[in-house]
Amino acid sequence: MNKELQPKNITERKWGAAIHASAFAGMLFPLALALGPLLIWMLKKHDSDYLDAQGKKAINFQLTILVASFFFVLIAALIKPVIAVAFMTGICGLVFAVMAGVVVFKEGDFDYPFSLNIIK
């Protein structure tokens, strides 16, 4: 991330962490993996370029997780054990969301290991 896109204050750092950690709502409702970050990003993206960038990162990663999980569920219709891979993919999305929230709060930025660039 660019130096100018670092959080300017603790409030930005907290909102950045909240954007990533809000994907944890996916424990209640699977689509909330992407809806949690999307809602906070829509509310806060105009407040700073930093929050806009963090929101895009979180949404892109969680949409990638949803697409991969959906793909594995479809494959599981033919090969039953693949359902476990779909489940583990969803868990991976939750784990990375929590990791990203903690790292963003402490250090200001987190890069997901893989992500489709859906929202630019």
Rosetta silent file (secondary structure, phi, psi, omega in degrees, C-alpha in Angstrom):
SEQUENCE: MNKELQPKNITERKWGAAIHASAFAGMLFPLALALGPLLIWMLKKHDSDYLDAQGKKAINFQLTILVASFFFVLIAALIKPVIAVAFMTGICGLVFAVMAGVVVFKEGDFDYPFSLNIIK
SCORE:     score description
SCORE:     0.000 S_00000001
   1 L     0.000  145.994  178.367    0.000    0.000    0.000 S_00000001
   2 L   -66.800  151.758  178.639    1.173    3.520   -0.699 S_00000001
   3 H   -61.135  -34.289 -178.508    2.436    5.632    2.167 S_00000001
   4 H   -74.213  -12.604  177.792   -0.292    8.213    1.515 S_00000001
   5 H  -100.676   26.441  173.081   -2.942    5.506    1.954 S_00000001
   6 L   -85.907  154.766  178.871   -1.984    4.777    5.547 S_00000001
   7 L   -63.346  138.239 -177.975   -4.537    5.567    8.268 S_00000001
   8 L   -86.129  -21.640 -178.965   -4.319    9.172    9.396 S_00000001
   9 L  -154.646  175.586 -177.187   -5.743    8.543   12.878 S_00000001
  10 H   -66.442  -29.515  179.193   -6.988    5.820   15.209 S_00000001
  11 H   -65.249  -44.100  176.732  -10.566    6.232   13.978 S_00000001
  12 H   -63.257  -39.485  179.163   -9.577    5.321   10.420 S_00000001
  13 H   -62.313  -41.932  179.437   -7.585    2.390   11.765 S_00000001
  14 H   -66.430  -43.780  179.153  -10.644    1.147   13.716 S_00000001
  15 H   -67.194  -36.534  176.395  -12.980    1.490   10.732 S_00000001
  16 H   -61.433  -44.154  177.524  -10.443   -0.253    8.494 S_00000001
  17 H   -65.218  -39.172 -179.624  -10.293   -3.163   10.928 S_00000001
  18 H   -64.813  -36.507  178.374  -14.106   -3.214   11.172 S_00000001
  19 H   -58.787  -48.290 -178.053  -14.441   -3.462    7.391 S_00000001
  20 H   -69.680  -47.006 -175.165  -12.336   -6.630    7.344 S_00000001
  21 H   -70.362  -19.562 -179.246  -13.693   -8.184   10.549 S_00000001
  22 H   -65.329  -16.692  175.899  -17.318   -7.584    9.540 S_00000001
  23 H   -65.207  -17.581  178.520  -17.029  -10.598    7.244 S_00000001
  24 H   -62.509  -15.733  174.728  -17.242  -12.648   10.434 S_00000001
  25 H   -63.291  -13.405  175.926  -21.012  -12.099   10.133 S_00000001
  26 H   -62.654  -14.797  175.381  -20.748  -14.935    7.614 S_00000001
  27 H   -67.228  -30.416 -179.336  -21.014  -17.293   10.589 S_00000001
  28 L   -88.117  -37.583 -172.441  -24.698  -16.350   10.823 S_00000001
  29 L  -148.946  112.301 -171.317  -25.516  -15.994    7.146 S_00000001
  30 L   -51.678  -39.164 -179.864  -23.048  -17.169    4.432 S_00000001
  31 L   -67.967  -16.165  178.850  -23.622  -14.241    2.064 S_00000001
  32 H   -68.226  -11.955  172.752  -22.712  -11.886    4.918 S_00000001
  33 H   -52.372  -42.551 -179.817  -19.074  -12.785    4.192 S_00000001
  34 H   -98.972  -27.695 -176.946  -19.275  -10.109    1.505 S_00000001
  35 H   -70.771  -35.943  178.166  -22.284   -8.118    2.719 S_00000001
  36 H   -58.541  -57.108  177.702  -20.694   -7.100    6.035 S_00000001
  37 H   -61.240  -35.908 -179.200  -17.660   -5.453    4.412 S_00000001
  38 H   -62.414  -43.869 -178.653  -19.852   -4.068    1.612 S_00000001
  39 H   -64.691  -46.685 -179.920  -22.182   -2.251    4.008 S_00000001
  40 H   -66.675  -40.404  179.253  -19.410   -0.645    6.041 S_00000001
  41 H   -61.266  -42.888 -179.596  -17.442    0.235    2.894 S_00000001
  42 H   -63.052  -34.318  179.487  -20.507    1.913    1.357 S_00000001
  43 H   -75.939  -32.744 -169.899  -20.956    3.994    4.507 S_00000001
  44 H  -112.437   -4.613 -174.268  -17.285    4.965    4.943 S_00000001
  45 L   -63.917  -25.360 -179.892  -15.674    4.988    1.476 S_00000001
  46 L   -85.226  -10.327 -179.692  -16.168    8.729    1.071 S_00000001
  47 L   -73.329  -35.583  178.674  -14.512    9.505    4.415 S_00000001
  48 L  -162.870  155.912  176.361  -10.996    8.664    3.206 S_00000001
  49 H   -65.555  -32.227  178.861   -9.039    7.011    0.413 S_00000001
  50 H   -61.119  -49.075 -179.816   -7.611    4.619    3.019 S_00000001
  51 H   -66.692  -34.355  175.979  -11.056    3.264    3.969 S_00000001
  52 H   -61.885  -46.410 -179.428  -12.009    3.052    0.296 S_00000001
  53 H   -65.994  -42.273  179.484   -8.923    0.922   -0.430 S_00000001
  54 H   -64.824  -39.266  178.323   -9.449   -1.326    2.621 S_00000001
  55 H   -63.212  -43.784  178.914  -13.085   -1.862    1.672 S_00000001
  56 H   -62.655  -42.232  178.118  -12.206   -2.879   -1.860 S_00000001
  57 H   -60.197  -48.320 -176.957   -9.599   -5.336   -0.583 S_00000001
  58 H   -64.485  -45.251 -178.475  -12.031   -6.938    1.885 S_00000001
  59 H   -65.566  -45.497  179.670  -14.924   -7.167   -0.582 S_00000001
  60 H   -59.359  -42.926  179.796  -12.767   -8.568   -3.387 S_00000001
  61 H   -66.346  -45.575 -177.521  -11.360  -11.268   -1.123 S_00000001
  62 H   -68.729  -33.674  173.690  -14.717  -12.261    0.336 S_00000001
  63 H   -66.059  -37.374  175.794  -16.336  -12.365   -3.114 S_00000001
  64 H   -60.687  -43.662  178.834  -13.452  -14.623   -4.217 S_00000001
  65 H   -63.484  -42.959  179.387  -14.198  -16.915   -1.264 S_00000001
  66 H   -63.779  -43.043  179.010  -17.923  -16.985   -2.122 S_00000001
  67 H   -63.436  -45.545  179.671  -17.254  -17.812   -5.784 S_00000001
  68 H   -63.431  -44.176  179.579  -14.795  -20.571   -4.855 S_00000001
  69 H   -62.283  -43.665  178.482  -17.174  -22.047   -2.264 S_00000001
  70 H   -60.674  -43.134  178.149  -20.061  -21.992   -4.739 S_00000001
  71 H   -60.020  -45.807 -179.534  -17.861  -23.718   -7.335 S_00000001
  72 H   -66.675  -34.008  176.848  -16.879  -26.434   -4.856 S_00000001
  73 H   -65.824  -39.930  177.121  -20.525  -26.974   -3.842 S_00000001
  74 H   -63.957  -43.012  178.128  -21.417  -27.504   -7.503 S_00000001
  75 H   -64.183  -34.011 -178.991  -18.550  -29.976   -7.909 S_00000001
  76 H   -64.780  -20.230  175.509  -19.718  -31.721   -4.721 S_00000001
  77 L   -63.832  -28.526  178.367  -22.938  -32.652   -6.521 S_00000001
  78 L   -96.545  -38.948 -176.389  -20.779  -35.044   -8.544 S_00000001
  79 L  -124.084   98.498 -171.901  -18.028  -35.841   -6.066 S_00000001
  80 L   -53.752  -42.574 -177.257  -19.426  -35.869   -2.526 S_00000001
  81 L   -63.154  -15.046 -179.061  -16.162  -35.428   -0.539 S_00000001
  82 H   -67.767  -17.796  177.742  -15.576  -32.060   -2.239 S_00000001
  83 H   -59.776  -31.042  177.220  -18.210  -30.563    0.078 S_00000001
  84 H   -64.641  -36.623  178.378  -15.514  -30.602    2.756 S_00000001
  85 H   -66.863  -39.348  177.327  -13.342  -28.389    0.544 S_00000001
  86 H   -62.467  -43.223  178.400  -16.236  -25.940    0.144 S_00000001
  87 H   -63.143  -44.666 -179.924  -16.670  -25.832    3.907 S_00000001
  88 H   -66.333  -31.243  176.769  -12.932  -25.305    4.471 S_00000001
  89 H   -65.058  -42.775  176.798  -12.919  -22.499    1.890 S_00000001
  90 H   -63.592  -41.739  177.288  -15.605  -20.658    3.860 S_00000001
  91 H   -63.076  -40.205  177.721  -13.686  -21.175    7.101 S_00000001
  92 H   -58.607  -42.092  177.791  -10.552  -19.843    5.364 S_00000001
  93 H   -60.755  -40.147  178.790  -12.482  -16.676    4.467 S_00000001
  94 H   -68.874  -42.277 -179.973  -13.469  -16.173    8.090 S_00000001
  95 H   -63.072  -45.683  179.326   -9.959  -16.803    9.408 S_00000001
  96 H   -66.520  -31.734  177.418   -8.409  -14.352    6.962 S_00000001
  97 H   -63.987  -43.978  179.250  -11.083  -11.753    7.810 S_00000001
  98 H   -67.347  -44.167  177.618  -10.175  -11.901   11.494 S_00000001
  99 H   -58.259  -45.256 -178.963   -6.443  -11.862   10.705 S_00000001
 100 H   -62.989  -42.028  178.405   -6.914   -8.856    8.417 S_00000001
 101 H   -59.730  -44.200 -179.779   -8.919   -6.995   11.054 S_00000001
 102 H   -67.311  -46.017 -178.074   -6.225   -7.499   13.683 S_00000001
 103 H   -65.868  -41.753  179.104   -3.333   -6.637   11.352 S_00000001
 104 H   -63.205  -40.473  179.394   -5.068   -3.528    9.967 S_00000001
 105 H   -64.860  -40.064 -177.392   -5.778   -2.319   13.489 S_00000001
 106 H   -81.831  -43.393 -171.088   -2.164   -2.853   14.603 S_00000001
 107 H  -112.902  -20.113  176.793   -0.167   -2.039   11.457 S_00000001
 108 L   103.388  -17.022 -178.915   -2.536   -0.223    9.108 S_00000001
 109 L  -153.868  152.219  176.932   -2.567   -2.585    6.118 S_00000001
 110 L  -146.798  134.157  175.134   -3.100   -6.225    5.167 S_00000001
 111 L  -110.940  121.691  177.687   -2.705   -7.931    1.813 S_00000001
 112 L   -68.772  148.413 -175.994   -4.759  -11.058    1.248 S_00000001
 113 L   -68.882  -24.993  178.653   -2.767  -13.947   -0.286 S_00000001
 114 L  -155.360  147.804 -178.932   -5.153  -14.278   -3.249 S_00000001
 115 L  -173.342  137.724  171.045   -8.124  -12.342   -4.513 S_00000001
 116 L   -75.603  145.344 -179.306  -10.016  -11.639   -7.703 S_00000001
 117 L   -95.031   75.891 -176.579   -9.973   -7.953   -8.603 S_00000001
 118 L   -81.961  -47.803  178.283  -13.749   -7.538   -8.945 S_00000001
 119 L  -101.950  122.475 -176.314  -14.133   -4.027   -7.516 S_00000001
 120 L  -104.692    0.000    0.000  -11.483   -1.643   -8.805 S_00000001
